[in-house]
């Protein structure tokens, strides 16, 4: 079932969406939906091959585990 959401954007962003949607021959809503899905699937997830490569890198795994232990012990500094 479809859901409706409302977003507020300034005029410059709206015009950018409008031009990009027209270039793809899509409605603005459909363009935003497809652009968001594309970003989520291409930028925030790794392929099975990439994950396999990450998990087989023992130095990386050891460094990540050490980092997690340091966080649990409070040995970290937030840099802003």
N, C-alpha and C positions, 0 to 999 in steps of 0.2 A: 504494500500500500504506500502510495506517495505521501510525503509530508511536506508542508510548506514552512519555510523559514524566512525570516526577515533579516536583512543586514543593512547597516548604514555605512555608506561610503561617501567620500567627498566627490565633488564634480569631476575632478581630474581622473580619479579612479573609475568613475562611472563611464566617462568618455573612452577610457582605455578598454574597459570591458566591452563597450558597445562596438568599437572599431574591431577588436579581436574577434568578437562573435560574428560580426558581419563578414569578416575575412574567412571564417570557417563555415559561413552560411548556417549559423545556429542562432537560436534565441540567446539572449544574455544569460538567462537561467540555465539553459542547457550547456552553454559554454563554461560557466562557472562550475557546474557539476562535473563536466568532463575534465576540466583543468585540475580540479581538486582530486579527482580519482587518479588522474595521471601522476600528479605529484605524490600522492600517498603510495601508489604502487611502485613508482620508479625511484623515489628519493628516501623513503623511510623503511623500506624492507630490503633484505638482501636475498639473493638467489640461493638455492640449495648448494650450488657449487662454491659460492663465496663463503657461506656459513661453514661448509666443510673445511675450506682453507683456513678460516679463522680458528676453528676448533682444533685443527691439527698443528697450530703454531704454539708449541709448548712455552716458549719464552713470553709470548703475549698473554697466554692464560695465566702463567705464574705472576706476571706483573699486575694483571687485573685482580687476581686473588689477593695479592699483597696490598693493592690499593683498597680493596674492600675491607681487609683487616684493619688498615690504618683508619678508615672512616669509622669503623666500629669502635676503635680506641680513641676517637676524637682527634686523631693526628692529621688534620687537614686545615687548609686556610682558603677562605673564599676571597677571590680576587675580583674586584669590580671595575 
